[in-house]
């Protein structure tokens, strides 16, 4: 059984306990997440009071009526008006009790043969979850204004902690980004959990300084590349000692002991102010700023649309094409063109190529400060990464 946090869920469990007997409140409480128990306590006490005042109405009918009224108003009726169920009420709950009632159990007894039921709490690591309800990305701004400076971008389905509400804006924290998003485009409450289920992915987070990514699930095969600590790889299959991962849209394998596997939602992407230093031409600055406009947009294999979907070489082809550079739609072909540069001489706007065993299969644009922007994979879309998130094979300049 999955429990999603929220006032309606806590109250629903209370109401359900009353259809089986008032004495089942404490037992129903055992399957409520800790963060909901204040709400649960309030709902329990108030519903108990409401039912105890009813005369000539059966317990189940009265509970059904209470549920119906709550679903319409969020409140319970009393002689003095409506009661807000979010009000905290002192009610001691024993979290160690978890029993299941059978249909033939009476209002005061518990079936001794029933097995305990344990709730599966799905919170994705957030207490007050918000999810970006957009097609491409949601801007995170430094203040609650459409004219405020960008702090980052949340891709479609990205999760965040909702910190506070400010009129038509929510203050949120997602990944390393904290700022304000339009409330119109952020799902909260039950809607957030329903939307999150569509975007959650199993990822392997690297927990060693340099992880070897291999062609096959064994230590005798070729090492494709090295991935730095903290990088997240999409899990395709957990094979026990080995994890099959999506490495920029191709299959590879990593040793399970050097990663931590978990279910995560995408998170916001930090957009840092770029410091180009001296000697960087205006065209390179403009190219990088143009490329960054598309961060958060979709990855589509074979795609060439910067807004509707593009792959890695389609991205570089379209960006550099705007500045008079004609490139083929192939990362391998692009890697043999232009002028070769290295980590010391590379400048913003140059291309960085990655691959497997010396064969190029991915390309990115260098944006300065040791970072790249690239169309990575279906989960992350166009994103910013550390240039050495895996070992580059070659670097090329075309400007």
Buried (B, 14 or more C-beta within 10 A) or exposed (E): EEBBBBBBBBBBBBBBBBBBBBBBBBBBBBBBBEEBBBBBBBBBBBBBEBBEEBEEEEBEEBBBBBBEBBEEEBBBBEEEEEBEBBEEBEBEBEEEBBBBBEEEBEEEEBEEEEEEEEBEBBBBEBEBBBBBBBEBBBBBBEBBEEEBEEBBBBBBBBBBBBBEEEEEBBBBBBBEBBBBBBBEBBBBBBBBBEBBBEBBBBBBBBEBEBBBBBBEBEEEEEBBBBBBEEBBBBBBEEEEEBBBBBBBBBEBBBBBEBBEBBEBBBBBBBBEEBEBEEEBEEEBBBBBEBBBEBBBBBBBEEBBEBEEBBBBBBBBBBBBEEBEBEBEBBBBEBBEEBEEBEEEEBBBBBBBBBBBEEEBBBBBBBBBBEBBBBBBBBBBBBBBBEBBBBBBBBBBBBB
